[in-house]
Amino acid sequence: MTPLLYITIALAGLCVTSFITLTMIMVSRLQARGEKINYLLIKLYFPVYVHRYNKMRQEETGQSSPLFNAWVLTINGTWIFAILALILK
C-alpha cells in the first residue's frame, strides 16, 4: 500500500468526522430555536433538519449558513476521498 492511500483514507475519515460534528451543531441550534427533534430516527431525518436549519438561517440573514456550506463540502469530500481510496487500492 502506498502512502497516498493512507493519506486519502485519513482525509476521508476527517471529512466524515467533520460531517457528523457539523450535523450535530446544526441540529442542536435548530432545537434551541424551538424545533422538535426526533432523536430515535435522527439518522433518517438529519438531512431534513440540516436543510430546515439552513432555511431558517436564510430567512433571518438573507444568506446561506456557513455551517451548511461546510456540511455540503464535507459530505462531497468524503465521497471523493473514498472513491479515490478505492481506485488507489
C-alpha positions as CSV (number, residue, x, y, z in Angstrom):
1,M,0.0,0.0,0.0
2,T,1.2,3.4,-0.9
3,P,1.4,6.4,1.5
4,L,-1.0,8.2,-0.8
5,L,-3.6,5.6,0.0
6,Y,-3.2,6.2,3.8
7,I,-3.4,9.9,3.3
8,T,-6.6,9.5,1.2
9,I,-8.2,7.3,3.9
10,A,-7.2,9.8,6.6
11,L,-8.7,12.6,4.7
12,A,-12.0,10.7,4.2
13,G,-12.1,10.0,7.9
14,L,-11.5,13.6,8.7
15,C,-14.4,14.6,6.3
16,V,-16.7,12.1,8.0
17,T,-15.8,13.4,11.4
18,S,-16.4,16.9,10.3
19,F,-19.7,16.0,8.7
20,I,-21.0,14.4,11.9
21,T,-19.8,17.3,14.0
22,L,-21.4,19.9,11.7
23,T,-24.7,17.9,11.7
24,M,-24.8,17.8,15.5
25,I,-24.1,21.6,15.7
26,M,-26.9,22.4,13.3
27,V,-29.4,20.1,14.9
28,S,-28.7,21.5,18.3
29,R,-29.1,25.1,17.0
30,L,-32.3,24.1,15.4
31,Q,-33.5,22.6,18.7
32,A,-32.5,25.7,20.6
33,R,-34.8,27.7,18.3
34,G,-37.8,25.6,19.3
35,E,-37.9,22.9,16.7
36,K,-38.8,19.4,17.8
37,I,-36.1,16.8,17.1
38,N,-36.8,13.1,16.8
39,Y,-33.7,11.5,18.3
40,L,-34.9,8.0,17.7
41,L,-34.9,8.5,14.0
42,I,-32.2,11.2,13.8
43,K,-30.1,9.2,11.3
44,L,-33.0,9.2,8.9
45,Y,-34.0,12.8,9.4
46,F,-30.7,14.6,9.7
47,P,-30.8,15.9,6.1
48,V,-34.2,17.3,6.7
49,Y,-33.1,19.0,9.9
50,V,-30.0,20.5,8.3
51,H,-31.9,21.9,5.4
52,R,-34.5,23.3,7.8
53,Y,-31.7,25.0,9.7
54,N,-30.3,26.5,6.5
55,K,-33.8,27.7,5.5
56,M,-34.3,29.4,8.9
57,R,-30.9,31.0,8.7
58,Q,-31.6,32.3,5.2
59,E,-34.8,33.8,6.4
60,E,-33.0,35.6,9.2
61,T,-29.9,36.8,7.5
62,G,-30.7,36.5,3.8
63,Q,-27.6,34.3,3.3
64,S,-26.9,30.6,3.4
65,S,-25.4,29.3,6.6
66,P,-21.6,28.9,6.6
67,L,-22.2,25.6,8.6
68,F,-24.4,24.4,5.8
69,N,-21.8,25.2,3.1
70,A,-19.1,23.4,5.2
71,W,-21.6,20.4,5.6
72,V,-22.0,20.1,1.9
73,L,-18.3,20.3,1.3
74,T,-17.5,17.6,3.9
75,I,-20.1,15.1,2.5
76,N,-18.8,15.6,-1.0
77,G,-15.2,15.4,0.2
78,T,-16.0,12.1,1.9
79,W,-17.3,10.6,-1.4
80,I,-14.3,11.9,-3.4
81,F,-11.7,10.6,-1.0
82,A,-13.5,7.2,-0.6
83,I,-13.7,6.7,-4.3
84,L,-10.0,7.8,-4.7
85,A,-9.0,5.3,-2.0
86,L,-10.8,2.5,-3.9
87,I,-9.1,3.5,-7.1
88,L,-5.7,3.5,-5.4
89,K,-6.3,0.2,-3.7
